[in-house]
Structures are given as C-alpha cells and as structure tokens.
Amino acid sequence: MAKTKPASGNTGRQSAILGRQLKQRFKEGEVLIGGILAEYARPSLVKLYAQAGFDFLYIEYEHGFFDLPTLVDTVLCARDNGLPAIAKTPQLERGEVAKLLESGIVGIQLPRTETRAEIETLLSFLKFPPQGTRAVAPGYGNSSYQRIPDWKAWMVEQDQETTVVVHIETRRGYENAEEIISTPGVDMVYIGPGDFSIEMGHPGDYDHPEVAGPMHEILETCQRYGIPFGTTASGADTAGRWIAEGAQFFEAADEFELIYESASRLVQEYHKTFQ
C-alpha cells in the first residue's frame, strides 16, 4: 500500500536537498500531493500550503501571470518551509529554464512533451558539464543565498537536485510515450488531463474511457521503467483509484479552486441559518 506523510519544515542547509528528498520519497513508495499556484504568488500562501500538509509546490508558469521578484520570494519561502518547488517552463529555452533554477525551483516541467529530443534538450539545460550545458551561478535561490566554497561539490549536488518532469498532454506525446519515458534522466511523468481530454475528443471529461484508458497505458509504461506517474484527478475518489493503480503524485488544486470551494461552502452554511 502506498505511504503518505505530511511535509515537514526545513531551513538553512536542509533546503538545499529538497529535490533529492522528493526523489527519495518516491523511491520509498510515498504518494505526494502538490498545491498549485496559478496566479497569486505570495510567501503567505506558501506558508498556508505548508501548514495544510502539501508535499510540494507546483507553479503554473505557462499560463499564470507572475511578477518575477515576488515569484522568487515565494520560491525562497517554499524552500525555507520544506516544500520543493516544481514549475512549468513557458518554453524550452535556456534563459527561461535558468531563471527558474536560479530562483530555487528544483523541478522543471515541460508542457506538451512530445519527443525524446525535447527531454534531452531540457536535461542539457538542467545539468552541468559534462552531463549538460548549464551555466554556473551559485549564490542565488539555488543555494538559498548561501556562499558556495566548493563549486565542484555543489555542481554535483545540483545535478542530483534538479528534477525533470515530463508533461504529456497531446496525442503525439501519447504515441511517443515509451520513447519519452525511457529517456535516461526522466524523474517524473505528469499527464495533463485537461488538454489530454481535448486531444482524445472529450473536453473536460477526465474519466471518459477514451481519456482514462490511454492515461492508464502511460501509467503502465511508467511502472515498467520505474518512473513516478502523476496527474490531476477529477476528485478524491478518482485519486484513490489512481493510487490503487500505482500513481504516486498529484498536482491537486490551485488557489482559485480552493478559495472558491471554501468560500462557497461558507456562504451556503450561512444561508442554511437564514431558512
């Protein structure tokens, strides 16, 4: 049975191993739940997510509107509160990826992943020579603003920290799933059910057999290669079924959804007293 446990706070040196801790928790069979930031990047919101028990922070940086300095502060707060941050890169471009990494984000999620070549390019941006071509920039959020006396050791640690998250959401990605998932260096595979449901002809119906069926095929491929599989479930019951099948992480809900559901519930509860 999959194990779960709430995230615990880390500060100082511990914030420099969040990516490795994330990967280790998957190896130990845990199921992790990520809280999404879609627009409101604030350290206070990160603290609430940490108190709620989310295991990682997922930043919707493809579609969301973020002020970069505030986003950097938010990521630093996540690190200080033991939440590894994963973010979508808006495009497969060196500068975009570098800024996310230097802010302290450990996981880069590539939207619309469709080929092994794309993953190999992303890996090149994430890893230092000789594995890749990442330019060195210690002393930013990537080291929690700590001084780095030994660059060589730090570069090795960073290569272990950085996490490649495949994001399959197109028919072409589905057709090339095994080629993508088997790429050396892939750490996580996420299926975006929104766009995937559109590609499969059933917009918004995450649980339709022609959507869920191919997703299960991708899950099975992940299991063959020992790569953690995740998605966004249509609800807790569906998430439970995914977990039973072997899913290990969820990008669960964003602040829009959480605020709306909580506010709606509160208003409905007050209205009941009026009757």
N, C-alpha and C positions, 0 to 999 in steps of 0.2 A: 504493500500500500504506500502511496506517495506520502512523503512527510512535508509538513508545513510548520513554519515558526515565524513569529514576528521579527522584523528587523530590529537590530539594537544600535544605539548611537555609537559613533566613533568620532574621535577628534585627533588632531595632530597627525602623528605618523600613521595611525590606522587608516586615515582617509586615503593614503597612498596605495592601499592594497584592495580597494573596493572591487575592481574588475576581477582580480584573482579570487576574491571571496565569492563573487557572483558565479563564476565558473565552477568553483568547488561545491557550492550548494547544489548545482545541477548534478554534478557527479555523485553526490550523496542522495540523489533521488527526490529532492525537495520540489515542491510546486510553488512558484513565486508569482506574486501579484503586483503589477505596476500601476501606479497612479499617473494619469496623463495630465500634462499641461498643454492646453490648446491655445491660450491667449494671455492669461494672467500670470506672468512670471513674477512671483514675489517670494522672498525668503519666508514670510509669514505663512504662505500657503504650503511651502515645503515642510515647515515645522508641523503643520496640521496633518499633512500626509504621513509624516514620520510617526506622529502620535497615534494615527489611525491604524498603523501597522503595515503600510505598504512596504514591499521589499525592494523596489527600485522606482526611479522616476523616469517617465518616458516623456520626451519633449517633442511635440508635433511641430517640427521646424520646417516642414514642407509647406503646410497650409496656414500655419499660425502667424500672427503678427507680433513680433517681439522687439522691444528696444534692446539692443545688444548689451550695453553696460548693465542693465537690470537683469538680463538673462545670465550674464557672467556672475553677478552677485547671487542669483538664485542657485546656480550650479554649485558655487562655493558653499552655500548654506547646506545644500544636499550632501555634499561631501562631509561637512562637519557633523551632519546628523545621520551618517551611516547609510545614505541612500545612493547607490551607484546610479549615475545618470546615463540614459541612452537617448540619442536624438537622431531623427531622420536628417540626412543632409539634403538640402533642397536640390542639389545637382551633384553629379560625380565630377567634382572639380577640386584640385589640390588646395586652393586657398580656402574654400568653404570648409573642407574637412579639417584643415589645420586650425582654423579659428575655433571650431568645436572642440578639438582635442586640447588646445591650449587653455580653453576655459575650464577644463577639468572633467569634461564628459569622457566616459570610458568606452561607451558603445556607440558605434556608428551604424545606423540602419539605412540600407539603400532601397528607396522606393522603386517599384517596378523593376526589380531584379529579373533579368531575362537570360543572361548568359554567364558562362564561367569567366569569360574575358572581363566582364564588368567587375566581378568579385576580385579577380587578380589585380585589376587597376586599383580598387579600393584598398586591398591589402598592401599594395605598394605605398599608398598614401599614409597608411597607419603604422607601418613598421619601419624601423631604422635600418640603414645599411648593416650587413649585406642582404638582409631579408627584403628590404624595401628601399624607399627613397625619401622617407620622412625627414624634414629638416629639423635640426635640434633647436629647442627653445625652452630650456629649463628655467624655473623660477616663476612661471605663471601659475594659473589654477591647476595645471597638470601636476604640480608638485605641492599644491596648497600653499604656494608662495614661500616655500622653504628653500634655503640655499642647498645646492647640489654639489658637494665636494668631489664626488666621483662620477663623472659623466658616463663612463663606460658601464658601471654597475647600474646606474639609473636608466640608461637606454635599454638594458636587458630587462629591467623591471617593467618599463613602459611597454615593451613588446609583449610581455606577459599580461599586462593590464588591458591593453586595447582589445576590444571585442567587436567582431564582425557579425552583424545581424542581417541576414538575408531577408528580403521582404518580397514575397511572391504574391502578386495580385492581378496578373494577366494570364490569358490563355497561353501565350508563348512561354511565360515563366513556368506554368504548369507542365507544358510539353517538355521543357528542358529541366524539369525539377531534379532528376537524378544527376545530371551533369553539374548543376549548380550546387546541390547539397554535398556532393562528393568532392568538391574543390577543397584541397588542403588549406586549413586556416579558417574555415567557416565555424563559428561558435554557436550561433542560434539561428533558427529559421522561424519567421513570423509569416502567417498568412493573413493578408488584409481582406476580411470578408466583405467589406463594402464594395470595393472595385471588383473583387473576385466574383461577387454575386452578379454584378453588371456584365462582366465578361462571359459568364455562364448563362446569361439570359434571364436572370431572376433578380432584378434590382432590389436590394434591401432584404431579401429572404435568405438569411444566412443558413437556415436549417433545411432548405429545399434539397432533396436528394441529389439534384444535378449540381448543387453547390457543395454540400457537405461530403458527397461521395468523393469527388476529386481531392478535397481537403484531407480526407482520411487516407487517400492514396499517398499524398505527400507526407503525412504523419508516419505512415509505414516505411517510407523511404528514409525519413529521418531516423527512425529506430534502427534500420539496417546499418546506418553509418554512425550511430551513436551521437546524433546531434539533437539538442533540445528543441522541441517543437512548441510553438505558441500561437495564439490567435486572440481575437476579441469575441467573446461568447455573447449570444443574444440574451443571456440571463444566467443566474447562478445554477439553475437546474441543468442547463445545457453545458455550462462549465464543468459540472460534476461528471457529465457523460464524457466530455473530452478528457478529463483527468483519468477516468477509468480506462480510456483507450491509450493513455500514455502521454498526454500533453503535460508540459512542465511549466509553462508560464502564460500569463495573460496580460495584455495591455488593456486594463479593465474599463476605466471610465475617466472622463475628463471633468474639469471643474464646472463646465456648463451643465452637464448631466447631473452631477452631484448636488449643485446648488438648486437646480430646478426641481429635482425629486424631493429634496429635503424641504424646500420652501412650499411646494405643492402639498406635501403631506401635512405640514404645519397649518396651512390655510384650511385644508379640509377638516382637520381635527378641531379647529376653532369654529368652523361653520356648523359642525355637529352640535356644538353647545348652544347655537342660536335657535335650534329647532325645538 
